[in-house]
Amino acid sequence: MTRLRVQDYSAIHENEVNIGFIDSGIGGLLFAIDAYKVIKPIVDQVLRKGISVNFYHLGDTNNVPYGKKSQEEILDCGIKMLSLMNKSHACGHIIVACNTIASLYNATNKIISDKFAESMTEYRGIDIVSNSAEVLYGESVKACASRDEISLAIFATKVTLGSLAYQSKIEEMHKNSVNSSKALKIYTCDFPDWVTMVELGVEKNQETSYVINQTLQDEIDSNPGLLTAGAIGLFCTHYAFFEAEINNFFKQKSAPIKVLNQGKIFAPNIAYMIEENIAQNHLNFNHGYAGNAQFSIVSQATSDVFSYWPKSLKSLYSEETLSHVKLLPVQSKL
């Protein structure tokens, strides 16, 4: 069985592309792995040129849950993670794979947002909200083409939903679209226990499926209109762990709802970032290194969670995929 490696990082080679992912916990790591699985053919092409590709993930587990913190404190955690990621790995881009941080960045007052925006510019931060909202709306429009109403659902944390960042962007898109004459219905759902389950090493089994099914059924019982959604955005990266269970639940309800995993839908943007980094840094085919270039996903947290995370990862991904994943010792507190 594949053992997830816990080791210190030493640079593989100067001819490499580094992409960072920051989040409050394991969700950002799921995001990175899911994205890699989508763009693996592109990554393999880069490796054949003798250029290594590294994904670096930092989970701020010492400060989770963010829901108990103020907006200023949450964005301050984001600034510190951006800075730490940049100092540690000199990433070409750093993806804010935490919807709580990204949504507040899009929705909070100007003074708070401006401070975070400066760090986003300085450390080449990438925001996932606009792209995710655009894909969710687009998929919902297609699914609801024959209806008089466009309906969609956002599964996210209470802070993300409370920021109204996604709702506002989708409403603006709808207002300016050719479908603006249709009614727009946005359903929102928050499942805080799911985050805790994944952080504490939940595994894929019948008990887990039962819990997810029961939670969704309770939601449907109180809000049956959810079954009319054209698409659902899993806009808490932890929720991606339960993508299969969510899909199966709605299939059993004969509800053809497309479930969107953020890592997968954002993957084409990451492929573009890799190519952009190669061009900007003038990385070339390295004859002496061809065949030795490697791909890795290096994960680090701000508290000791690596007795939990491997359980979740091993129940979700193949041994071949996890062979690229390395878990670093605990990072100092932010």
TIMARFI-572282 format. One line per field, with one value per residue (C-alpha): x, y, z; residue in one letter; residue number from 1. Coordinates in steps of 0.25 Angstrom, whole numbers, plus 5000, padded with zeros to 4 digits. Layout:
xx = X:...
yy = Y:...
zz = Z:...
aa = A:...
i = NUM:...
This chain:
xx = 5000:5005:5010:5008:5022:5025:5038:5046:5046:5058:5057:5057:5063:5064:5056:5043:5029:5023:5008:5003:4990:4985:4973:4968:4971:4971:4961:4972:4980:4967:4966:4981:4979:4966:4972:4984:4976:4969:4982:4991:4993:4998:5007:5013:5016:5024:5031:5036:5042:5051:5043:5038:5024:5021:5008:5010:4998:4998:4986:4984:4979:4983:4973:4962:4950:4950:4935:4938:4947:4944:4946:4959:4964:4961:4967:4979:4981:4980:4991:5000:4998:5001:5014:5019:5016:5024:5036:5036:5034:5035:5022:5019:5004:4997:4983:4974:4966:4959:4945:4943:4956:4953:4938:4941:4952:4941:4930:4936:4938:4948:4959:4960:4959:4970:4980:4977:4978:4992:4997:4989:4997:5010:5010:5002:4990:4978:4964:4954:4941:4938:4942:4934:4922:4923:4924:4912:4903:4907:4904:4891:4887:4889:4882:4870:4869:4855:4850:4844:4853:4868:4871:4884:4890:4902:4908:4917:4921:4912:4923:4924:4909:4907:4917:4908:4920:4915:4901:4904:4913:4903:4892:4900:4903:4888:4884:4894:4891:4881:4874:4871:4856:4855:4854:4867:4866:4878:4878:4889:4893:4903:4908:4918:4919:4925:4937:4940:4938:4948:4958:4957:4960:4947:4947:4939:4929:4914:4913:4919:4909:4898:4902:4903:4890:4882:4888:4884:4870:4868:4871:4862:4851:4852:4855:4849:4852:4866:4863:4860:4874:4881:4895:4901:4914:4922:4928:4935:4947:4945:4931:4938:4942:4927:4925:4922:4912:4905:4904:4898:4888:4882:4882:4874:4864:4864:4869:4879:4887:4901:4911:4923:4936:4944:4958:4953:4946:4958:4968:4969:4973:4984:4989:4990:4998:5008:5010:5011:5021:5029:5029:5031:5043:5049:5049:5054:5055:5067:5074:5082:5069:5059:5053:5057:5047:5036:5022:5019:5009:5015:5005:5008:4999:5000:4996:4999:4988:4996:4990:4977:4978:4984:4972:4963:4973:4975:4960:4958:4970:4978:4992:4997:4992:4996:5010:5012:5007:5017:5013:5023:5026:5017:5019:5020:5008:5004
yy = 5000:5014:5021:5037:5042:5052:5059:5072:5078:5080:5087:5077:5086:5100:5097:5096:5102:5104:5107:5110:5106:5112:5108:5106:5091:5079:5085:5092:5079:5072:5084:5082:5067:5068:5079:5071:5059:5067:5073:5061:5060:5075:5073:5060:5068:5078:5067:5062:5075:5073:5083:5079:5083:5085:5088:5094:5094:5101:5098:5108:5097:5104:5115:5107:5108:5122:5124:5128:5139:5153:5158:5165:5153:5143:5152:5154:5139:5140:5150:5142:5130:5137:5143:5129:5122:5132:5132:5117:5113:5125:5121:5127:5128:5125:5120:5124:5111:5115:5120:5127:5136:5138:5142:5152:5158:5160:5165:5172:5187:5194:5197:5182:5177:5187:5182:5168:5172:5178:5164:5157:5166:5165:5150:5147:5142:5136:5137:5126:5132:5139:5127:5117:5126:5127:5112:5110:5120:5115:5100:5104:5112:5100:5090:5100:5104:5098:5105:5118:5119:5117:5110:5106:5103:5107:5098:5106:5110:5120:5131:5129:5129:5141:5149:5149:5149:5137:5141:5155:5151:5141:5151:5161:5151:5148:5162:5164:5151:5148:5140:5152:5151:5138:5137:5133:5124:5122:5111:5112:5101:5100:5087:5090:5075:5071:5080:5074:5060:5062:5069:5057:5046:5041:5029:5025:5014:5011:5019:5031:5030:5029:5042:5049:5044:5047:5061:5064:5058:5067:5079:5074:5072:5086:5092:5083:5093:5089:5077:5087:5092:5091:5090:5090:5097:5091:5104:5099:5091:5081:5077:5071:5059:5055:5058:5044:5043:5056:5051:5038:5044:5053:5042:5033:5045:5045:5059:5061:5072:5074:5075:5084:5081:5094:5087:5081:5093:5102:5092:5099:5112:5104:5098:5112:5117:5106:5110:5125:5122:5114:5126:5137:5130:5125:5111:5102:5088:5082:5071:5067:5066:5060:5048:5052:5063:5060:5065:5066:5071:5076:5079:5086:5090:5099:5088:5073:5067:5057:5046:5049:5054:5041:5033:5042:5043:5028:5025:5035:5034:5023:5019:5025:5038:5038:5034:5049:5054:5058:5063:5072:5074:5084:5099:5109:5116:5128
zz = 5000:4997:5009:5009:5011:5022:5019:5018:5004:4996:4982:4971:4961:4957:4944:4950:4952:4966:4968:4982:4989:5002:5010:5024:5024:5015:5005:4998:4996:4990:4981:4976:4974:4967:4958:4955:4951:4940:4934:4936:4921:4920:4933:4926:4914:4922:4930:4916:4914:4926:4934:4948:4953:4968:4975:4989:4999:5012:5021:5033:5042:5055:5052:5047:5048:5041:5044:5058:5054:5049:5035:5038:5045:5033:5023:5032:5032:5017:5016:5025:5017:5004:5010:5016:5003:4995:5004:5005:4991:4982:4974:4961:4965:4978:4978:4989:4990:5002:4999:5012:5009:4995:4997:5008:4998:4988:4998:5010:5011:5003:5014:5018:5003:4999:5009:5005:4990:4992:4996:4985:4975:4982:4983:4970:4977:4969:4973:4970:4972:4959:4951:4960:4959:4944:4942:4952:4945:4931:4934:4941:4929:4920:4929:4930:4915:4914:4927:4930:4942:4944:4957:4964:4977:4985:4996:5004:5018:5026:5025:5010:5008:5017:5009:4997:4988:4980:4980:4975:4964:4959:4960:4952:4941:4940:4939:4927:4920:4909:4919:4928:4925:4932:4948:4955:4968:4976:4987:4998:5008:5019:5024:5035:5040:5026:5028:5042:5037:5026:5035:5045:5035:5030:5021:5009:5015:5016:5029:5022:5011:5021:5028:5015:5010:5022:5023:5009:5011:5023:5014:5003:5013:5018:5004:4993:4982:4983:4974:4962:4962:4949:4956:4969:4973:4984:4988:5000:4996:5007:5001:4989:4997:4997:4982:4978:4990:4986:4971:4975:4985:4974:4963:4973:4973:4958:4959:4947:4955:4951:4963:4961:4968:4968:4966:4954:4948:4951:4945:4932:4938:4946:4932:4927:4939:4937:4922:4926:4937:4927:4917:4927:4933:4920:4924:4912:4909:4917:4910:4923:4931:4922:4927:4942:4943:4954:4958:4973:4982:4995:5007:5020:5031:5043:5053:5054:5046:5038:5047:5041:5027:5021:5024:5016:5005:5004:5003:4992:4982:4976:4980:4967:4970:4984:4980:4977:4990:5001:5015:5021:5036:5043:5039:5050:5054:5046
aa = M:T:R:L:R:V:Q:D:Y:S:A:I:H:E:N:E:V:N:I:G:F:I:D:S:G:I:G:G:L:L:F:A:I:D:A:Y:K:V:I:K:P:I:V:D:Q:V:L:R:K:G:I:S:V:N:F:Y:H:L:G:D:T:N:N:V:P:Y:G:K:K:S:Q:E:E:I:L:D:C:G:I:K:M:L:S:L:M:N:K:S:H:A:C:G:H:I:I:V:A:C:N:T:I:A:S:L:Y:N:A:T:N:K:I:I:S:D:K:F:A:E:S:M:T:E:Y:R:G:I:D:I:V:S:N:S:A:E:V:L:Y:G:E:S:V:K:A:C:A:S:R:D:E:I:S:L:A:I:F:A:T:K:V:T:L:G:S:L:A:Y:Q:S:K:I:E:E:M:H:K:N:S:V:N:S:S:K:A:L:K:I:Y:T:C:D:F:P:D:W:V:T:M:V:E:L:G:V:E:K:N:Q:E:T:S:Y:V:I:N:Q:T:L:Q:D:E:I:D:S:N:P:G:L:L:T:A:G:A:I:G:L:F:C:T:H:Y:A:F:F:E:A:E:I:N:N:F:F:K:Q:K:S:A:P:I:K:V:L:N:Q:G:K:I:F:A:P:N:I:A:Y:M:I:E:E:N:I:A:Q:N:H:L:N:F:N:H:G:Y:A:G:N:A:Q:F:S:I:V:S:Q:A:T:S:D:V:F:S:Y:W:P:K:S:L:K:S:L:Y:S:E:E:T:L:S:H:V:K:L:L:P:V:Q:S:K:L
i = 1:2:3:4:5:6:7:8:9:10:11:12:13:14:15:16:17:18:19:20:21:22:23:24:25:26:27:28:29:30:31:32:33:34:35:36:37:38:39:40:41:42:43:44:45:46:47:48:49:50:51:52:53:54:55:56:57:58:59:60:61:62:63:64:65:66:67:68:69:70:71:72:73:74:75:76:77:78:79:80:81:82:83:84:85:86:87:88:89:90:91:92:93:94:95:96:97:98:99:100:101:102:103:104:105:106:107:108:109:110:111:112:113:114:115:116:117:118:119:120:121:122:123:124:125:126:127:128:129:130:131:132:133:134:135:136:137:138:139:140:141:142:143:144:145:146:147:148:149:150:151:152:153:154:155:156:157:158:159:160:161:162:163:164:165:166:167:168:169:170:171:172:173:174:175:176:177:178:179:180:181:182:183:184:185:186:187:188:189:190:191:192:193:194:195:196:197:198:199:200:201:202:203:204:205:206:207:208:209:210:211:212:213:214:215:216:217:218:219:220:221:222:223:224:225:226:227:228:229:230:231:232:233:234:235:236:237:238:239:240:241:242:243:244:245:246:247:248:249:250:251:252:253:254:255:256:257:258:259:260:261:262:263:264:265:266:267:268:269:270:271:272:273:274:275:276:277:278:279:280:281:282:283:284:285:286:287:288:289:290:291:292:293:294:295:296:297:298:299:300:301:302:303:304:305:306:307:308:309:310:311:312:313:314:315:316:317:318:319:320:321:322:323:324:325:326:327:328:329:330:331:332:333:334
